[in-house]
Amino acid sequence: MPLVAALEAERAPEAWRELVAALASIDAPEAGQALVRLATRKRDLLRRSGRSARERLVIVQVLASAGTASARHALERIAAEDGGEVGEAARRALAPRYPEGPA
């Protein structure tokens, strides 16, 4: 998926956010899976790939505002797979729209 490759290479924060928004607007499982992968891959000392907590929180914010079924499913997966602040942000994003919780 060309957007994912562009996301991996992009360094300018505003351009990166726009690419995330473009990917989140695609209501397809592949787009959601790519964003889940980015949002749950933490950057640490031993791994150069991965995203900072700030970038991963941006992904959650963008998914929360996308309003597609694929975005909702991605938020559910992030909420289930990430036990830290990013997972908590995903759970908060799901709460107002889907009070009964993830499906």
C-alpha positions, 0 to 999 in steps of 0.5 A: 500500500503506497500510503503506508510506504509514504508514512514510513518515510515521512518525517514532517509532522504535519505531512505525516498526520495528513497521510495518517488521515488519508489512510484512516479515511479508507474504509478497508480492513487493510488500511485499518490493519496498517494503522493498528500496526503503526499504533501498537509498534512502540519505539524503544532503544533496541528497535529503530522502527516504531513510533513515538507515543505522540505519533501513536496518539495522533493515530488514535485521534485521527481514527476516532474522528474518521467515523468509519467501520474500519476505523472503529475496528482499528480502535478496538484492536488498539484498545485490546492490544496496547496496555499503555496510554495509547490503548487507554486513549483508544478506549476513551475514544470508543466510549462516547460512541460505543458505550457498550464497549468493543464488539 
